[in-house]
Amino acid sequence: MKRTALITGATSGIGMATAQVLAANFKLILCGRRADRLHELADELGQQTEVHALQFDVRDKQAVFAAIEGLPTEWKSIDVLVNNAGNAHGLASFDEASLDDLESMIDINVKGLIYVSKAVIPILKLSDNAHIVNLSSIAGKEVYPNGATYCASKAAVESLSKGMRYDLLPYGIKVTNVAPGAVETEFSLVRFKGDLEKANQVYKGFDPLKAEDVAETIAYVLNQPQHVQLADLTIFPRAQAGGTVIFKDQL
């Protein structure tokens, strides 16, 4: 019998790739803000598995809880939560950064993860093979210039993952923290607020990770034997050695 996975931020990047990879073996609850993309993906993956779409913004506490509590009876059995929704706004020194940008990163990356987790965990407790995967970042392990609040938000995800692992242990809920390095998605386009030229410069001169690489890693984590819990995974492209150390050959 297929397990059911709920994925946030499913309308692009790592979230979409994860949904596409998991569709072969999981029923899917796809969550996202953009209705058109969400339903397009649901239609696509509906050819492979059972799919249910939930449209909400993880920053909206009431919307999150209403969406989860309003799931049809046949979808109120969730085994896997992939907390993927996140963002980076701006790349500026802390003193110069927009307060709106800083608040947005805390609201989505930290509070949004908390809201979704709190809404879904009561359902996960009913599963005999429950698993939470939180998407952190190398930025959660290494702080870099002009990224203070983004790094802080991802460091919070790291701590939340560890704390959840302790607190949910009595319920048999596994918790895995996945921390990617440089991944070529719309991440940089969002960070630079639609400036395609700046976004493209980030990945010039080396071969970055693709969203599918991270998605395959998440699938690997979820497909471990039931007694195996992979706690913390950091994923780099071959050209990367640390948070800000990337070898660019300019080819």
C-alpha positions in Angstrom: 0.0 0.0 0.0 1.4 3.4 -1.0 2.3 5.9 1.7 1.0 9.4 1.5 3.5 12.4 1.3 2.6 16.0 1.8 5.0 18.4 0.1 5.1 22.2 0.6 6.4 24.5 -2.0 5.5 21.9 -4.6 5.0 24.4 -7.5 8.6 24.9 -8.4 12.2 23.8 -7.9 13.0 21.1 -5.3 9.4 20.8 -4.2 8.2 20.1 -7.8 11.1 17.7 -8.5 10.4 15.8 -5.3 6.7 15.4 -6.2 7.7 14.1 -9.6 10.2 11.6 -8.2 7.9 10.4 -5.4 4.9 10.0 -7.7 6.1 6.5 -8.6 5.7 5.1 -5.1 3.6 7.6 -3.0 0.2 9.2 -3.0 0.7 13.0 -3.0 -0.7 16.0 -1.3 0.8 19.0 -3.1 0.8 22.4 -1.4 1.6 25.7 -2.9 0.6 29.4 -3.4 0.2 29.5 -7.2 -3.1 27.8 -8.1 -2.3 27.5 -11.8 1.0 25.7 -11.3 -0.4 23.6 -8.5 -3.3 22.2 -10.5 -1.1 21.8 -13.6 1.3 19.6 -11.6 -1.6 17.8 -10.0 -3.0 16.9 -13.4 0.4 15.8 -14.6 1.2 13.5 -11.7 -2.4 12.3 -11.5 -1.5 10.1 -14.4 0.8 8.2 -12.1 -0.7 8.3 -8.7 -3.5 9.7 -6.5 -3.0 13.4 -6.0 -4.7 16.1 -3.9 -3.9 19.8 -4.2 -4.0 22.3 -1.3 -3.5 26.0 -2.1 -2.2 28.1 0.8 0.7 30.4 1.8 2.7 28.8 4.6 3.0 32.3 6.2 -0.8 32.3 6.8 -1.3 30.3 10.0 -5.1 30.2 9.7 -5.0 29.1 6.1 -2.5 26.3 6.9 -4.5 24.8 9.7 -7.8 25.2 7.7 -6.3 23.4 4.7 -5.0 20.5 6.8 -8.0 20.2 9.0 -10.3 20.4 5.9 -8.7 17.5 4.1 -11.2 15.0 2.9 -11.5 11.9 5.1 -9.7 9.7 2.5 -6.7 12.1 2.7 -6.4 12.3 6.5 -3.8 9.6 6.5 -0.3 11.2 6.0 2.9 9.3 6.4 5.5 11.8 5.1 5.9 15.6 5.5 8.4 17.3 3.3 8.9 20.9 4.6 10.3 22.4 1.4 8.7 25.8 1.2 11.3 28.5 1.7 12.8 31.7 0.2 15.7 34.1 0.1 15.0 37.8 -0.4 17.8 40.1 -1.2 21.6 39.8 -0.7 22.6 42.8 1.3 24.5 43.6 4.5 22.3 43.4 7.6 22.3 47.1 8.2 21.3 47.8 4.6 18.8 45.0 4.1 15.1 45.7 3.7 13.2 44.9 6.9 10.3 43.5 4.8 12.8 41.1 3.1 14.1 39.9 6.5 10.7 39.4 7.9 9.6 37.5 4.9 12.4 35.0 5.3 11.6 34.4 9.0 7.9 34.1 8.2 8.3 31.6 5.4 11.4 29.6 6.4 10.8 29.4 10.1 7.2 30.2 11.1 5.8 28.6 7.9 7.7 25.3 8.7 6.4 25.5 12.3 2.8 26.0 11.2 2.7 23.2 8.7 4.5 20.8 11.1 2.1 21.6 14.0 -0.9 21.0 11.7 0.4 17.7 10.2 2.1 16.1 13.2 -1.1 14.9 14.9 -1.9 13.0 11.7 1.7 11.6 11.4 1.3 10.3 15.0 -1.3 7.9 13.6 1.1 6.4 11.0 3.3 3.4 11.7 5.9 4.6 9.3 6.0 8.4 9.7 8.8 10.7 8.5 9.5 14.4 8.4 12.1 15.8 5.9 13.1 19.5 6.5 14.9 21.3 3.8 17.6 23.4 5.4 20.7 24.7 3.5 24.4 24.9 3.8 23.5 28.5 4.9 22.1 26.9 8.1 25.6 25.5 8.9 27.8 28.3 7.7 27.1 32.0 7.8 28.2 34.1 4.9 28.4 37.9 4.3 25.2 39.7 3.3 23.1 36.7 4.3 22.7 37.1 8.0 19.0 36.6 8.3 18.7 34.0 5.6 21.5 32.0 7.3 19.7 32.5 10.7 16.4 31.2 9.3 18.1 28.1 8.0 20.0 27.6 11.2 16.6 27.6 12.9 15.5 24.8 10.5 18.6 22.9 11.6 17.7 23.3 15.3 14.0 22.5 14.7 15.0 19.3 12.9 17.2 18.2 15.9 14.5 19.2 18.4 11.7 17.5 16.5 13.9 14.3 16.4 14.1 14.3 20.2 10.5 15.3 20.9 8.9 12.9 18.3 11.1 9.9 19.1 8.4 8.4 21.4 6.0 8.3 18.5 8.4 6.6 16.1 8.4 9.6 13.7 11.7 9.9 11.9 13.1 13.4 11.2 15.7 14.1 8.5 17.4 17.4 7.8 18.6 17.9 4.2 21.0 20.8 3.6 21.8 21.4 -0.1 24.6 23.6 -1.4 24.3 25.4 -4.7 21.2 24.2 -6.5 20.1 25.8 -9.8 16.4 26.6 -9.3 14.4 29.8 -9.3 16.0 30.4 -5.8 18.5 33.0 -7.1 15.8 34.6 -9.3 13.7 35.2 -6.2 16.7 36.4 -4.2 17.5 39.0 -6.9 13.9 39.9 -7.3 13.5 38.8 -10.9 16.9 40.1 -12.1 17.7 37.2 -14.5 21.3 38.5 -15.3 22.3 38.5 -11.6 20.6 35.2 -11.0 22.4 33.5 -13.9 25.8 34.8 -12.6 25.4 32.7 -9.5 25.7 29.4 -11.4 28.2 30.5 -14.1 31.5 28.6 -14.5 30.5 25.4 -12.7 28.0 22.6 -12.8 25.5 23.2 -9.9 23.1 20.7 -8.4 19.8 20.3 -10.1 16.5 20.2 -8.2 16.2 16.5 -9.3 19.5 15.7 -7.5 18.0 16.8 -4.2 14.7 15.1 -4.9 16.4 11.8 -5.6 18.2 12.2 -2.2 14.9 12.8 -0.5 13.5 9.7 -2.1 16.6 7.8 -0.9 16.0 9.0 2.6 12.4 8.0 2.6 13.1 4.5 1.1 15.4 3.4 3.9 14.3 0.4 6.0 11.9 1.4 8.7 14.5 1.0 11.5 17.0 3.3 9.7 16.9 7.1 10.3 19.2 9.3 8.3 19.5 12.4 10.6 21.4 15.0 8.6 22.5 15.1 5.0 24.6 17.9 3.3 24.6 17.8 -0.5 27.1 19.7 -2.6 27.9 19.8 -6.3 31.3 18.4 -7.0 32.7 22.0 -7.5 31.7 23.1 -4.0 33.6 22.5 -0.8 31.8 24.8 1.6 29.2 27.5 2.0 31.1 30.1 -0.1 33.9 27.9 -1.6 33.0 27.0 -5.2 35.6 26.3 -7.9 34.6 28.1 -11.1 36.6 27.1 -14.1 34.8 29.7 -16.3 34.1 27.1 -19.0 
